[in-house]
Amino acid sequence: LGEIAQGDAMNFTVTATSDSTVAYSIVSGAPPTGYNFNAGTGAITGTESGSDGANTTYNFTIRATDAEAQTADRAFSITVTVGITEGGQFN
């Protein structure tokens, strides 16, 4: 889905189409810590917790289910990028 900097807000939305209402669920893995997942809209929002020590890619699978109980799964990822964490000096 994209990447965010450590500690930043995330705002992603997945979309599936059907001739009826679609509900979403995360069936494996998870987005970065600090996320909120809206099963009615497919929105992933929140603020990344800032706990990663290095660039980290979070892999997860979302399932879309329509009113006729038809399902479709798709894999997604969000990468959290980490800036310089230790002080440095040029001499």
ABEGO torsion letter per residue (X at the ends): XEBBBBGBBBBBBBBBBBABBBBBBBABEBBBBGBBBBAAAGBBBEBBAGABABBBBBBBBBBBBBAAGBBBBBBBBBBBBBBBABBBBBX
